Amino acid sequence: MSDLNFKATNIKCMGCVNNIREGLQNINGVTSVEVALETGLVDVSGDDLSAQAIIDKLASLGYPVA
């Protein structure tokens, strides 16, 4: 298992946090997603994670990586 950490932008409310969690859970290999509303940090855990797939998904959800 590995962990990847990202700093995303535009995270303004718990709705944003939930959108990110739900969106990233659909990526193959992702087992958990933690999002810090205050800091914009997104921590993703799982097996055989693709950083680029996560970055692309965050951008498509409206939360590009800083």
C-alpha positions as CSV (number, residue, x, y, z in Angstrom):
1,M,0.0,0.0,0.0
2,S,1.2,3.5,-0.7
3,D,0.1,7.0,0.2
4,L,0.1,10.1,-2.1
5,N,-0.4,13.6,-1.0
6,F,-1.7,16.6,-3.0
7,K,-2.5,20.2,-2.4
8,A,-5.7,21.0,-4.2
9,T,-7.4,24.4,-4.8
10,N,-11.0,25.6,-4.6
11,I,-11.9,23.4,-1.6
12,K,-14.4,25.7,0.2
13,C,-16.9,23.5,2.0
14,M,-17.8,20.1,3.2
15,G,-19.7,19.5,-0.1
16,C,-16.3,20.0,-1.9
17,V,-14.7,17.5,0.5
18,N,-17.4,14.9,-0.2
19,N,-17.2,15.5,-4.0
20,I,-13.5,14.8,-3.9
21,R,-13.8,11.7,-1.7
22,E,-16.5,10.2,-3.9
23,G,-14.7,11.1,-7.1
24,L,-11.4,9.7,-6.1
25,Q,-12.9,6.5,-4.6
26,N,-13.8,5.5,-8.2
27,I,-10.1,5.3,-9.3
28,N,-8.7,1.8,-9.4
29,G,-6.5,1.0,-6.4
30,V,-7.8,3.7,-4.2
31,T,-8.7,2.4,-0.7
32,S,-9.1,5.6,1.3
33,V,-9.2,9.4,0.7
34,E,-8.8,12.1,3.4
35,V,-9.4,15.7,2.6
36,A,-8.5,18.6,4.9
37,L,-10.9,21.5,4.3
38,E,-8.8,24.1,6.0
39,T,-5.5,23.3,4.1
40,G,-6.7,21.7,0.9
41,L,-4.5,18.7,1.5
42,V,-5.7,15.5,-0.1
43,D,-4.2,12.2,1.1
44,V,-4.9,9.1,-1.0
45,S,-4.0,5.6,0.1
46,G,-4.2,2.4,-2.0
47,D,-2.3,-0.1,-4.1
48,D,-0.7,0.7,-7.5
49,L,-1.8,4.3,-7.4
50,S,-1.4,6.6,-10.4
51,A,-0.5,10.1,-9.3
52,Q,-1.5,11.4,-12.8
53,A,-4.9,9.7,-12.7
54,I,-5.6,11.4,-9.3
55,I,-4.4,14.8,-10.5
56,D,-6.5,14.5,-13.6
57,K,-9.6,13.5,-11.6
58,L,-9.1,16.3,-9.2
59,A,-8.9,18.8,-12.1
60,S,-12.0,17.3,-13.7
61,L,-13.9,17.7,-10.5
62,G,-12.9,21.4,-10.3
63,Y,-10.1,21.1,-7.7
64,P,-6.8,21.4,-9.6
65,V,-3.6,20.5,-7.8
66,A,-1.6,23.6,-6.9
